[in-house]
Amino acid sequence: MKLIEEKIHFDGPAGVIDLIVENPGAPRGIALICHPHPLFGGTNTNKVVQTLARTFTQLGYVALRPNFRGVGESTGMHDDGRGETEDMLAVLAEAKCRYGDLPVALGGFSFGAYVQTRVAQALAETNHPAQRLVLVGTAAGHVEGARQYATQAVANDTIVIHGSVDETVPLSNVLAWAEPLNLPVIVVPGADHFFHRRLNIIRDIVTRAWRH
């Protein structure tokens, strides 16, 4: 598979949105991937985000990795998920103009996963729900040094992946969010927040789930 990667810019609600696009050619869907917290070094080149994007391109999706407000060449200021949600909806609208009205998959890591729960809710409210979500290291509950995350409810086929020794978002936070939703959580033993030396497990989980 010949993968075309390009960096593009377009005007969003708060100014320029800077993103990396990986296109496998004749895509079957659009995968929007969100990065970790911008105030703690999160960018669209994060290894977990890259892994999710590459996994989706291998599944035939065009993968979009935007930088949130104030990151890279994206303008604007961090908005605790509110403005970021608006920006992601603008990215999806632009993607549909470029690639067609294709199914949308949402992937996110940490703060990016939190944002994607909001994006999914907004899409559902417009009767254009996402095909499926993949959430890794989801920010939920109280996160030390950040804030309290009121992570939105998601569909019960959402793929939730979390490390057993996540030092940033305790596994107990995600279980407390998932329990009332009857939402399964895939726990990777020994994995920290950034899934060091275990990125291949994320790829394998998503690939297996998508093919069944």
N, C-alpha and C positions, 0 to 999 in steps of 0.2 A: 504494500500500500504506500503510495507516494503522498506524503503529508505536506500540505502547503501551510506555512506559518507566516503570518503577517501581523504587524502592529498597526492599529488604526486609532483614529481619534474622531469623535463627533460631539456635537453640542448636546448636553443633557440639562436637567433642571437647574443645576448650580454652576454650569459652565462646561468645560471640556471634560470628557470621559476618555481615559486612555486604556486601551485593552489589547490583549494578545488574542489572536484568532488562529486556531489550528483546524484546517479543513481537510478531511480525507477525500473530498470530491464526491459529488452526488450524495449528500448527507441524507440520512433517514430521519434526523431530528436535530434539535438544537440543545446543547448542554451548556448551561450557565453555571460557572464555578466561582464561588466567593472565597476570598482570602481571610486570614486571621485579623485580629484587632490592629487597626492602623496606628494607634498610639503606643503599641508595644512591638513595633517592627514588622507588622504583617504587610506583605505585598503579594502581587500576583505571580511572583516567581518562587513562592514558598513550595517546598518539596511535596507536601501533601496535596496542595492545589495542583501542582504539575502532574502528580500521579493520577489524580482524578481526571484531569483533562485528557491525558494520554490514554487512560482506560476508556473514556467515552469515544475518543477518535477511533480506537480499535474496534469499538462496537458500532461504528458508522455514523457517529454524531459530529457535527461541527461544534468545537469546544471554544467557548468564549471565557477569557479570564480578565475581567476588568480590574483596574485599581480603584479602590474607594476614594472618596473625596480627600484631597490633600496628600495623596500617595502618588509617587512617580510624577507623571505629567497630568494627572487628574486635578482639576481645580476645586475650590470650595473647602469647607472646614468639616471636620468630623461632627456627625449629628446623632450619635448614639443609636443608630439603626433606622431612624425615621427617614432622613434624607437619602440614606444609602438604599433603602427600599424603593424609593421613588426613582433613584438612578438605575437600579437593576431592572425595573419595569420599563424604563426608557431604553435600556440596552436590548431587552427582548423585543421591543417594538421595532427597533432598528434592525435587529437580526432577522425578523420576519420580513421586513422590506427587502433585505439583501438575499435571503436564502429561501423564502417562501413560508407559507403558513404550516410549518412542520410541528410535530409534537415537541414539547419542551420538557427536558429533564433538568432538575435543579440539584447542584452539589455544593456543599459548603463545609468549611473547616473552622471550628472554634467560633469566633464572632461571626464569621461568614456563614456558619450553619444557622446561628440565631437569626441573621438577616434573612436567610432563605426560608425560614418558617413564616416570616412576615410576607415575603414575596409570594409564597404558596397561598397564603390566606387571601392576599389581594387578587391573585389570579382566580381563585375559586369564587370570590365574590362577584367577578365579572363573567362567571359561567365559562371560563376558559382554564380549567384546572391543569396543573402540571401533570405530565404523564407519571412521574415518580420522583422522589427525593432521595438523595444520599447525603447523610449528615455524619460528619466525623468530628470527634472531640467537641461535641455540641456545648456551647456556652449556655448554661442553665443554672438558675438559683444564684447564690452568692459566690462570686469569683473574687478571690483575694487580689487587691490592688486595682480592681476594675469597678464593678458595680453589681447590682441585683438584676438578673436577667429574667424577665417574664416571657419565657420562650413559648411560642404559640403551639396550639395543637396541630398535629399533622395526620395525614392519612395513615391507616394501619399497615399499608404495604411499604412505608418508608423504611429505608435501610439505615439503621442507626448503628454506628461503629464507635466503640470507645475502648481506650486502654485501661487495663486493670490497675495500673500504677500511675494514672494521669495525675500529675502534680499541680496542674493549673485548674482544671475543672474536675473535682472529685467524682468518681464513678457514682457515688451515692446521690449527687445532684441530678444526674441524668436519669437514674432509676426512679427518683422521686417525681421527675417530670413525666416519665414514660408510664409509670404504674397506673394512674387514673385513665390513661388513654388506651390501656391494654396493648401497649406498643412493645414488641420485642426489641431487646438491645443485644447486639453481637459484641461480646467482650473479648478482646485480644489479650491473652495472658502475658504479663511482663511488658506490655507496651506503655510508653510514657505519652505525654500529650502530643509530641511531634512524631511519634511512631518511628523513632530511630531504629534502623535495621529491620523494620517490619513493614515498610511501604508496600512490598510485594503482596502482603496479606490483604491490604485494602483493595488492591487491584483484583486479586483472586476472588474476594468476597463479592465485589460488585459484578464482575464478569459472570460468575456462576449464577448470581441472582437474576441477572438480566436475560440469561439464556433459558430460564425455566418458566 
